[in-house]
Structures are given as C-alpha cells and as structure tokens.
Amino acid sequence: MLEDSGILHFNYLIRAIVACIPLFLVGVILAHCLYFILENEISVWTTWIILMIVVPKILSMLGRKIVAFDKIASCMPINIMSTYTYHKGSVSVFMSWNNQDVFIKCFIVGIIGTIIFYTLGLVLFKKRDIK
C-alpha cells in the first residue's frame, strides 16, 4: 500500500487542472480557427504546432537577449505549463501555477487567447463560402 500523502498533493492536482483548462481552451479554439482558415488537415496541425510550440520556444530563446520577447514568451501557454522547480530532498515538483500570480495569469492568457482566436475564427467563417 502507498503511504498517505495527505491532501496536499490532491490540492496540487486540482489546482493544476483548474489552471490548465483556460490554456487548453486556447489550444482547442486555435485548432478550430485554423480549420476554418486552412483546407488541409495536415496544414492545420502543422500551423497549430508552429503557433503553440515553436513560436513560444523561439521567443524564449530571443528573450534571453531582448527583454520584450521574454515578457511575451512568458505569456505563451506552453511556457506557462512547462515552468517548474524541484524541491530539494523530496519528490515534489513545484509547478508555476502554484504561485497565485501565475495562477491568475493562466486565466488571463486563457481568456485573451480564447477571445482572439474565437473572434478570428468567427470573422473568417463568415467570409468563407460553404460548399
């Protein structure tokens, strides 16, 4: 049997789920927006990977030299979700959204990204002819 770790790890799990839902919605709505713009499914997923993973990583690399790129990169969903630290002497990992400021940033980034990509998809859908 596993030892009882208390409610602390369960709270971390619930907090992680709640923090990641808005970021997940940004990714899903971006995918739907790209489906309205592009014809080919391979093009959709290639563009999605470039926008959600490659661009934030490039901005992070540029952010080491230019502060403005670092601030932009810190607001990208993949960079928010991949920031963590280890606790010395334990097996615990401290994720960035355990901090109240980053937890709120998850919601702000999620809401802004959702509004941008939803509006873009809606505008492009209205302009497109349905076959």
C-alpha positions, 0 to 999 in steps of 0.5 A: 500500500502507498503511504498517505500523502495527505491532501496536499498533493490532491490540492496540487492536482486540482489546482493544476487542472483548474489552471490548465483548462483556460490554456487548453481552451486556447489550444482547442479554439486555435485548432478550430480557427485554423480549420476554418482558415486552412483546407488541409488537415495536415496544414492545420496541425502543422500551423497549430504546432508552429503557433503553440510550440515553436513560436513560444520556444523561439521567443524564449530563446530571443528573450534571453537577449531582448527583454520584450520577447521574454515578457511575451514568451512568458505569456505563451501557454506552453511556457506557462505549463512547462515552468517548474522547480524541484524541491530539494530532498523530496519528490515534489515538483513545484509547478508555476501555477502554484504561485497565485500570480501565475495562477491568475495569469493562466486565466488571463492568457486563457481568456485573451487567447480564447477571445482572439482566436474565437473572434478570428475564427468567427470573422473568417467563417463568415467570409468563407463560402460553404460548399 
